[in-house]
């Protein structure tokens, strides 16, 4: 019994050690050396700006991530009516969860703190994208496909991709942690015929699934902007297959992602799962057939024959450098819209 009571304290001590003590020894020396070098070269303002930005972004991302996941766990715990597992009919007993239920709860919360810290450190590495998105500039020229100022692609789009990955990680962690908490607290039972889910727990998990597909819809929207960097043709840019095949498919995927999110949200309220599963199947079919096969068919049987007639663009392909690709887009949009072939 005393050993069980000491387990949460040991877990908390280990988490604090890995979050606070260990980073001071590993990165504190490097930070001091960088500060001395920047001070000697007269670049203290640059060092201070980078350091403050990293701390600010790490705090916002890490603390925000932990708050979201903690609220999700509190909701799951409130919805879980059962505590522990008992042999009842066809329910399979998990004696380890019964015996160490309190320790498992501490493991869940410690895992949230640890993952939040890791996410905060990951967010810190994106300080440059954060600064550019915080202080965007306009270039006065619009791209030929969406009519958006080219400054958006340089200053805001990279940070938007970061926000997508952050939201995706948050929703996935919320889903997995909620399932694990329901297994510990009650709400999800494993039977020989398969898992059984309580109504409230099913509604919670389906609501999280709806958020997941909203995040997928955001990813599809960002992928549309990536067509301006498409390497499918002879030159970088949105070619005929990208505009007439890939872009319509992406719009269809965006609509289906939102439709699937609505289906999961409706299933959370009314307890029906099949419409959401049908929407997921349709989305996967469109993504596989329309996202990969259809654009390649257009490229090979429509665009490729046009190259033989001399209608293909002859501009040299820029290098893989993002700066050179963006300069090429600016020059092309300043003169005339790029060829769609």
N, C-alpha and C positions, 0 to 999 in steps of 0.2 A: 504493500500500500504506500509507504513513504517513497518507494522508487517511482511509482506512477505519478505522485505529486511533484517530484523533482524533474520529470521529463519536460514539461513546458518551459521551465526555467532554463534548462540546458539548451533547448532549441532556440529560445530567445537570445541567450548569450552567444550562441554560434552565429545567429543572424546578425546581431550587432557587431560582432567581430569582423565578419566578412563585409559588412556595409560601411563601417567607420574606421576601425583600427587598421585593417589590412590595406585599404587604399592610401592611408597616410604614409605608410612605409614604401609602397610601390611607386606612387606618383608624386609624392611630396618633394623628393630630391630633384626630379626632372623639372618640376614647376619652379623651384628655386633657381636652378641653373638657367632656365629660360628667362626668368625675371632679371637676373644679373646681366645676361647678354643683351637683352633689349634695353636695359638701363644704360649700359656702357655705350651702345650705338646710338642712343638718343631717341629710341622708339618706344618710350614708356607708354605713350598714348595708345599706340597700336596694341601693345601687349595688354593694357588695361581694358581696351574695348573688346578684344577677343575673349579675355578671361571673364568679364562681366556678362558678355553674350552667352558664353558656354554655361555659366552658372544659372543665368536666367532661363535659358532653354531647358537645361537639365531639370531645374526645379519645376517648371511648368509641365514638362512632359512626364517626369517621374511621379510627382505628387498628384497630378491630374489622373494619371493611369491608376495609381493606387486608390484614389477616391472612387473612381468609376467601378473598379473591380470590387472594392469593399462594399459599396452600396448594392452591387449585384448580389454579393454573398449574404448581406443582411436581408435582402428581399427573399432569397432562396431559403434562408434559415427561418424566416417568418412564415413562409408557405409550407414548410415541412412540418407535418402534424405528428409524425411518428419519430421516436427517439430510439435508436438501436434496432436490432432485428430479433424477431422471435419466430419459432417454427410454427407456422399457421397454414395448414393446407399444403399447397404446392410451393410455398415460398422457401427458397434455399437460405439456410442460416449462414451468416458470416460471423463466426465467433470472434475473429480478430477485431472486427469493427465493434462488437459488443464490449470486448475487454479493454480495448485501447481507443474507445470512441473520443475521449477528451484529448488524447494525444494527437489523434488524426485531425481534430479541429484546429489544434495549434499548428500542425504541419500545413494545413490549408492557408491559415493567416500568415504564417511565416513565408510560405511560398509566394503569397501576394506581395509581401514586402521585398522579397528577393527579386522577383520578376520586375517590380516597379523600379527598383534600383538599376537593374540591367537595362531596362528601357530608357531610364534617365541618362545613363552613360551613352547609350546608342544615340539618343537625341542630341547629346552634347556634341557629337561628331558632325552634326549637320548645322553648325553655327553659321557657316557662310551662306547657305541657302536661306536661313532664317533672317540674316541681315539684309540680303538682297530683296527678299519678299517684304521686309519691314520698310525698306527705302527703295521702292520701285521707281524706275525711270521710263519715260515714253520716248520712242525713237522717231515718232512722226510718220511711220510707214506701216501699212497694214499687210498682213499675209494674204495671198491671192485666193485662199480656200475658205477661210472663216471670216475674213475681214477684221481680224483682231490685231491691235498694235503689236509689233514685233518685240517690244519690251516685255510683254507678258511671257514669251517663251524664254527670255533670258533671265528675268528676275522672279517671276511667280511660279512658273510651271514646275521647276525642280522642287520647291517647297511643297507644292500641292501633291506631288508624288510622295513626299515624306509624310504628309498628313494622311494619305491613303494607307500607307503601310502601318502607321500608328493606329488608325482606326481599325484596320484589319486585325492587328495583334490584340487590341483591346477586346474586340468582340469574340475572338477565338478563345482568349483566356477566360472571359466571362462564361462562355459556353462550357468549357471543360471544368472550370472550378465549380460551376453550379451543378453539373452532373455529379462530380465527386462529392460535393456537400450533400446532395440528395441521397447518395448512397450511404453516407455516414449518418445523417440526421433522420432519414426516412423520406419517402416520396418516390423513390425508384427502387423496385424490387426485382430480383432475378429469380425466374422460375424455370423449370425444365422446358416450358413452351416458349420461353423468351422473356425479355424484360417487361415489367409492368410499371406504368408511370401513373402517378396520381394526377387527377385533373388539373389542379392548380400548378403542379410542377410542369405538366405538359404545356400549359398556357405560357408559363414563363420561358421555357426553352423555345417554343415556337416564336415568341416575341423576339428573342435574341436571334433566331434564324432570320426573321424579317429584317432586323437591323443588318445582319450579315449581307443580305442581298441588296440592301440599299448601298452598302459599301462597295459591292461588286458593280453596281450601276455607276457609282462615282469613278471606279477604275476604268470602265468602258468609255466614259466621257473623256477621261484623260488620254486614253488610247487614241481617240480621234485626233487630238492635237499632235500626237506622235506621227501621224501620217505625213506631216511636213518633213520628217526626217527619214521617210521610207527609202530603203536602198534597193527596192525591187527592180527598178528600171536601170537605164544606163547612167542616170544622174540621181543625186539625192533630191527627194521632193515627192509630192503627191502626183503619181502618174495616173494613167487612164484606169488601170485596174484598181488602184487605191481609191479613186474618186467614184467610179461607177460600180465597183464590186464590194470592196472592203468597207467603205463608209456606210452604204445602206445596210450592210449586215451588222455593223456596229450600232446603228440606230435601232435595228430590230433587237439586238441583244440588250440594249439599254431599256427598251420598252418591256422586254420579257423579264429582266431583273426586277424592275419596279412592279410588274404584275405578280411575280413570284413573292415579292415582299408583301404585297397586299394579300395574297393568298395565305401566307403564313400568319399575318396579322388577323385575318378573318378566322383562320383555324384556331388561333389562340382564344378568340372570343366564343366561337361556336363549337369547338372541339372536333372539327373535321380536318383530317390530315391529307386525304387523297387529292383534293384539288391542288394543294401546294406541291405534292409529289409529281403530279402531271405537269405542272408548270416547270419544275426543275428538269424533268425529262425533255420537255420541248426546248428549254434553254440550252441544254447540253447538245441536243441534236443540231440546233442552229449554230452553236459555237463551233462544233466539229465540222459540219458540212459547209456552212457558209463562211466560217472564219478562215479555213485552210484550203478546202477543195475548190470552192467556187472562184475565189480570186486567182488561183493558179490556172484554172481553165480559161478564164478571161485573158490572163497574161500570155498563155501559150497559143491560144487559137484565135485571138483577136489582135493583141498587141504585137506578138512576135512576127506574124505575117506582114504587118505594116512596116517592120524594119526592112524587109526585103524590097519594099517599094521606095525606100529612101525617106519616109515620113518620120522616122524615129529621131529624137533629139540628138544633136551631135556635140553638146557642151560636155567638156571633160568632167568626170566625177570628182568632187572634192575629196579630201582625205577624211579619215575618221575623226579628225579634230572637231569638237563641237563648235569652236570659235570660227573655223573656216567654213563649216556648213552654214552657220548663221550669217556670215558675211556673204555667202553665195545666195542665200534666200533674200537678203536685203537687196543685193544687186539685181537679182531676177525680178523681184517685185517692183523695184524702182524703174525698170525699163519696160517690161511686159510680163503678163502672167506666164508661168512655166507651161510648157507643152504637156498636154494630158496623155501623150503617148509615151 
